[in-house]
């Protein structure tokens, strides 16, 4: 009886958490053809050495609506309604046991039928656990559009602790980099 009550209570708690999820902040892909849409994709530095740093530039949000692509969705082709938009890009550097990331925003005007690529310079170390990069958006012919933006890339100094029975407890932490 106790077990049934505990399972029912757990089910209600999970249901309440999913009901509270705010989907108003998520980007909804418009239903457009390739000719009537603008397309944005990220980029990645090619590094064949699995122990070396991998730099990725990815789409974070469009007009404050989260795309939920993340660094592993850097090559996702996101369809966007043509016009002026505020684009937030992310720059991440990862390798085994090392993660660093930062964000920048650029206002751009996108045209129908064109593909745009998010780009960034390789981050340059400015302080312990901190690096600076410059991000921008290129049209399909390689021409930068909009302004270039400075991105502070900070090391994630948190960690994960394994727990008995499998799984991990994540200890979040983020380095505060000095402004420059």
Secondary structure by P-SEA (a helix, b strand, c coil): caaaaaaaaaaaaaaaaaaacccccbbbbcccccccbbbbbbbbccccccccbbbbbbbccccccccccccccccbbbbbcccccbbbbbbbbbccccccccbbbbbbbbbccbbbbbbbcccccccccbbbbbbbccccccccccbbbbbbbbbccccccccccbbbbbbbbbbbbccc
